[in-house]
Amino acid sequence: MNRLTSTLFLAPALMGVSLMTQAQTPDAEPDAPIAIAIHGGAGTISKGDFPEEMERDLRNMLEKAVRAGYQVLQDEGSSLDAVTLAVTLLEDSPYFNAGKGAVFNAEGNNELDASIMEGAGLEAGAVSAVHNIRNPILLARKVMTDSVHVMLMGEGAEQFARDKGITFEDDAYFFTEYRWQQLQKARAADDGQTTFLSETPDRWFSTVGAVALDSAGNLAAATSTGGMTNKRWGRVGDSSIIGAGTYADNRSCAVSATGHGEYFIRATVARDICARVQFTGMRLEQAADEVINQQLVKMGGSGGIIAVDPAGNIALTFNTPGMYRASIDSVGRVTVAIYREE
């Protein structure tokens, strides 16, 4: 079996970072560009939704994660290690719908999905409907590197996690009052007659993800989520589905998606963007725009993507009022933003 040999590089968490929207840039494009982008979800996010302190914390967390991943790339680490670290940090934050901050399903449990893919050999790993896994992205990566499979789910995935020494946490670790109150509101609004998946009760989709290009020219993408508040029947969205919520191919681009997963699955959003780049020669930004702002909108789907191509070009594309996002491009420019007009 072809196994990836990259060792996970966990750089120290950056503490006390100051918020920046742009950094000093070198005079010329580097010969071997590196770049990274992350997202923390897209949706109806408007100014005034949060207290100033909370918005500042959200921005600082986004910057902390993108800078940590970028440091891996600067140290000539792999794009796989960079996206793994960035997503792990976001999973450990209570602010995002992944890991510690995951939403509750209809039974009052946290049910987690994640996937990861590398662009050199098209290796991929994914997990769906798992419980009590502290960092689902680490489990998805183990599936990729330590199994003959691409996706594991539920109890089987949890047993695999135990066999591989993946960290578990008890229910209390994942509990946040904010997410619990979201569930109560969703339950109160549910009349028991309408199909739940026709509309999400969340005001935004706070799935997390990362894409990166390393100095060896390799691309990678990773995505992690708690799914939809009040989800039922073992529902799985796009975040753990290769080609829908996550895709990476050195011949085109790396994509991580966030939004109403049913539409992203039906449109195979991540793969579609990469295919347009690969087979038509379309620019990354144009490909992302056609899929997210045209095709997906016609279908009635909401959300967005982050993407990077082999030249280090970055797309941060969404059809919602806002998307938590941060990036450091091939000339070192740092961007941290939440609202559309930024």
C-alpha positions, 0 to 999 in steps of 0.5 A, spaced: 500 500 500 502 506 498 503 510 505 504 517 506 510 518 510 509 525 512 510 526 519 505 531 522 509 537 524 505 541 530 508 548 531 507 551 537 501 555 538 502 562 537 500 566 543 498 574 543 498 575 535 496 582 533 491 583 528 493 585 521 490 585 515 496 586 511 504 584 512 510 587 509 511 583 502 518 582 499 520 585 492 519 579 488 515 573 488 519 567 491 521 561 486 518 556 490 511 560 492 508 558 499 501 560 500 495 558 505 488 560 506 483 557 512 475 558 513 471 558 519 464 558 516 460 562 511 453 564 512 448 570 514 454 574 518 452 581 519 456 587 523 453 587 530 452 580 531 457 579 536 460 583 542 466 587 540 470 583 544 468 576 541 469 579 534 476 581 536 477 574 539 474 570 532 479 574 528 485 573 533 483 565 532 483 566 525 490 569 524 493 565 529 491 558 525 493 561 519 500 564 521 501 557 525 500 553 518 504 558 514 510 557 519 510 550 517 510 552 510 516 557 511 520 551 515 519 547 509 514 543 512 508 539 507 502 542 505 499 536 509 502 538 515 500 545 514 492 544 513 492 539 519 495 544 524 491 550 522 484 545 522 486 542 529 487 549 532 480 551 529 477 544 532 480 546 539 476 553 539 469 553 542 468 559 537 467 554 530 462 548 529 468 543 529 471 539 535 470 543 541 465 548 538 461 543 535 453 543 534 448 538 537 444 533 533 437 532 535 439 527 540 443 532 544 450 529 541 456 532 538 456 528 531 463 530 527 465 529 520 472 531 517 476 529 511 483 531 508 486 530 501 493 531 498 494 533 491 501 529 489 498 522 489 491 524 490 491 520 497 485 522 502 482 520 508 475 521 511 471 520 517 463 521 519 458 521 524 464 520 530 463 522 537 468 524 542 474 525 538 477 531 540 480 532 533 477 529 527 482 531 522 487 527 526 483 521 525 481 523 518 489 523 516 490 516 520 485 513 515 489 516 509 496 514 512 494 508 516 488 504 512 487 501 506 480 505 506 478 512 504 472 513 509 470 510 516 464 512 519 461 511 526 463 506 531 468 503 526 471 509 525 471 510 533 474 503 534 480 505 529 481 511 533 482 507 539 487 502 535 491 508 533 491 512 539 487 518 537 485 522 543 478 522 546 474 527 550 468 526 554 461 529 553 463 535 557 469 537 553 464 539 547 459 542 551 458 550 549 452 554 552 451 557 545 451 551 541 446 548 546 441 554 546 442 553 538 439 546 539 433 549 544 431 554 539 431 549 533 427 544 537 422 549 539 421 551 531 421 544 529 413 543 527 415 535 526 412 536 519 417 539 515 423 536 512 429 538 516 434 539 511 430 544 507 433 549 511 438 549 516 436 553 523 443 555 524 444 563 522 451 561 519 455 555 517 461 555 521 465 549 518 472 549 518 477 548 513 484 549 510 488 549 503 495 550 502 501 550 497 508 548 500 515 549 497 515 542 494 509 544 489 504 540 493 497 542 495 493 539 500 486 541 503 482 539 510 475 540 512 472 539 519 465 540 522 459 538 527 454 539 521 447 542 522 444 543 529 438 538 530 440 534 524 437 527 524 438 520 522 445 520 522 445 525 517 452 526 513 454 533 509 459 534 504 465 536 509 467 528 509 466 527 502 472 527 498 470 531 491 464 535 495 467 538 501 474 537 500 479 536 494 486 537 492 490 535 486 497 538 484 494 539 477 489 544 478 488 546 486 486 545 493 479 546 495 475 546 502 468 548 502 463 550 507 455 551 507 449 547 506 452 540 505 446 537 501 447 542 495 455 541 495 454 534 495 449 534 489 454 539 485 460 536 487 463 543 488 470 542 490 472 537 485 468 541 480 472 547 481 478 543 480 476 540 474 474 547 471 481 549 472 485 542 470 481 541 463 479 548 461 485 552 463 480 557 467 483 561 472 482 559 479 478 565 481 473 564 475 472 557 476 470 558 484 466 564 482 462 560 476 461 554 481 459 558 487 456 564 485 452 561 479 451 554 479 450 553 486 446 559 487 441 557 481 440 550 485 438 554 491 445 553 495 448 557 500 456 557 502 463 558 500 470 555 499 477 557 500 482 554 494 489 555 492 492 553 486 500 551 484 502 558 483 499 560 489 493 564 487 488 564 492 480 564 492 476 566 498 469 565 494 462 565 498 455 567 496 453 569 503 453 575 507 459 573 510 465 568 511 470 567 516 476 567 513 484 568 513 490 567 508 497 568 507 499 569 499 505 567 495 508 574 497 506 574 504 500 578 504 496 577 510 488 577 510 483 576 516 476 578 514 469 576 516 464 580 512 463 581 505 465 588 504 472 587 507 
